[in-house]
Amino acid sequence: MCIVRLLRGCCAASVLAAIAVTAACSSDSSTGPSMSQNLRTLSRFDSLRGTTADPERANAFLSIAQILAQGAPLGTGLIKNGSVTGRFSMVAALVVDDVNGQPVDSQYTVIGYEGNAPDSVVVFNATSTAVFSLVSDHAASVGTIGGTVAITPGAPGTACKSLLEQAPPDLDAPTPIGCTLQTVQASFTVPVGAGGDSISLPNQQVAGIRLETTATD
C-alpha cells in the first residue's frame, strides 16, 4: 500500500463550514528537527491513527507518519482559511510512479497540522487530473474535490535518510525505488462550502521529498 492510495481515499460527504486556524509554536529554523525527533513524531502519529475513530483523520495521521518514515523533513509553512493565515507544521511528498524506469504518473501531497493533539490537520493533494483537500479537527473531517494548484518542483537534492527500519512495523510504507530531498514552489486554493470560503496553501516553497515507486494496477 502506498501514500498515494491512502490519500485518494480521504473523502467526506459534507462540508466543514469553518476550522480554527492558529499559529503553531514552531521554529523557522532551516535546519529543522533531528532524525530522532522525526522518528518520535512519526511514531506518535502512527499511534494516534490507531486510536482515532474518524477514518479520514486516521488516514491523514498515517500519511504523515509514512512520509516522515521515507525521510522527509519536518518543516513549517502557511495555510490560509478564509482571511485567517496560520503557521502549521508541515510535511510534503512528490510521489512518482515508474514503469521500466520511466515516470508514468505523479502525485503531490502537502499535509499541515497544528496543536499537540493535533488540533487541526489539512491535506492538499494534486494529481494530473484532480485536486483534493481534507480539513480535519476533533469534531469532523471534510474532504473537497476541486480547486486550483500550481506546482514547480525544484532540482532533486541529496538522498533521503530513511527511517523505515526504525519505524513501527505496522506503518505499511512502500519501499521506494529512490528518494531524494526536493523543495517545491507550491500553491493550492480549494473552495469549501457554498458561501465562497476557501482553504488554501499560499504560494511558498515547501520542503519535502521526491519518492519514486514502482507503478501498480
N, C-alpha and C positions, 0 to 999 in steps of 0.2 A: 504494500500500500504506500502511496506517495503523498507528499504535501499537496500536490495539485488536486487530487480527487477529494481529499478531506475538505479543502476549501470550497470546492464546487458543490458540496453537499449542504452548505450552511445557508439555507433559505428559510425565511419565516413568512407566515401568511398575512400578517398585519403590519402596520407601520407604527413605529415608536414615534410619538409626537415630539419628544424632546429628551435630551440627555444632558446632565450637568457636566460641563467641561471646566476643569480646574487645572491650574498649573501644577504639574508633578514636581516634586522636590528632587530634581535630577541635576547632575553636573553637566556642564557643556564641555568638559574636558575631551580633547581629541584622542587621548589615549584609551579612554573607555575602561570598562571593568576588566579584571583579570580573568583568565580561563577558569580559575577556581570559583570566582563569583558567577560566571556564566553557567558553570555546572550546577551550582546551588540554585540558580534561578530556574534552569530547565527542569531540575528535579522537583522544585516547588510547583511549577505549572503542571507537570505530569501528575503529581499527587492531587492537585486541585481538580483536574479534569475527572479524576476518579470519584470525587465526592460532589460533583456538580450535576444536578438533576436536569438542567437545561441542556439539551444535546448540542445546540448551536454554540452556546458559550463553552461547553466542554470541548468541542472541536477546535474552537479558537485557541483554547489553552494548550491543547495537544499540538497544534501547528506552531505555536510559539516555541514549545519545547523541542519539536523536531528541527526547526530552523536553527535554533541555538546549538543543537547537537551536531549539526553539519559543520559548525564552525563560524556562524555568523556573528558579527559584533553586536553588542547591545548598546544602542545609542539613544539619542533623544531627537524629537522633531515636533513640528507644529501641526495640530489638527484644529480645524475651524468648524464649529457648529453654529449655523446662522451667523450672527455677528460676533460671537464669542470665540476667541482663539486661546487654546491651552497648549502647554508643552507636555508631551507624552514620552514615556519610554518606548523604544521602537526597534523592531527587527524587520528585515526585508530579504526577499529571495527572488531571483530571476531563475526559474526552472526551465531548462531547455531539454526537450526530448530528442534523442538521436536515434537514427536508423543507419546502421553500417557506417557510423562515424560522421553522418551528416545531420545537421539540425533540421527537424521537420515541424516542430511546434514549440511554442514557449508560453509561459505564463508568469506574470509579475505580481508579487504579493507584498503588501506592507501591512504590518499589524502594530498598532499603538495601544498602550494601556497606561492607566494612571491609578494611583492609590495602592495600598499594600495588599488589599484583599484579592485581586484588584477591584476597584470600584467600577471603572468603565473600560471597555475594550472595543476598539474599532478596527475592522478588517477592510482593506481595499484590495481588490483583485481584478486583474485585467488579462484577457486572452486576446487573440487576434479577432475574435468575433463578439466578445461580450465584456461588460464592466459590471462588477458586483461589489456590494458593500454589506457589512454586518455591523450593527451597532448594538452593544450589549451592556446592560448594567445588572444589578442584583434583582431587579423587578422583571425584566423581559429582554429578549433578544429579537431584533428585527432585521431581516435581510431585504435588500433592494437590488433589483437588476436594472441596469441602465445608467447613463451618465456620460461624462466626458473624461478623457485621460490623455496625458502627454507624457511619454517616457523616452528619455535619451540615455542609454547606457554608456557609462564611461569605459575606458580600457580595462580589461581584466588585470587584477593585481597579483599579489602573491597567493600561494596555495593556502586553502583553509586549514586551520588547526582543528581537526575533527575531535569531537568529544563522544563519538558514537560508542567507543569501547567502554567509556566510563558511565554512559547514560543508563538509566533504568532499562532492564531487558524488555519491558512491555511497551517501549516507546514506538516500535514498529516504524522506524525511519528507514528510508531507502538507502542502499549502498550506492553511492554515485559513481559514474564513470570518471568525473573530475569535478573539482570545486575550487573556485578562486574568489578572493575578495573583489567586490565591484561596487563602485558608487554610481548611483543612477540619479539623473535630474528628473524629478517626477512631480506630477500634479494630478489630482483626482477631484472631480465635483460630481456628487451623486444626489439627486433630489430625494427628499424624504417627506412623504405625505402629499396632500393636495393643496397645501397652503403656500407653496413656493419656498419652503425651507429646504436647506441642503446641508449635507455633511461633506467636508472637503479636506483634502491634503493640499495646502497652498504650495505653489511652485517652490521646490527646495531640493538640495542634494541629500540623498538618503543613502547611508552606508549599509551595505548588505553583502550578499554572496551571489555568484553565478554557479548554479548547480546543474550539471549535465547528467541525465539519466537515460537509460535505455527505454525507448518507447514501447508501450504495451497496448494491446487491444482493449 
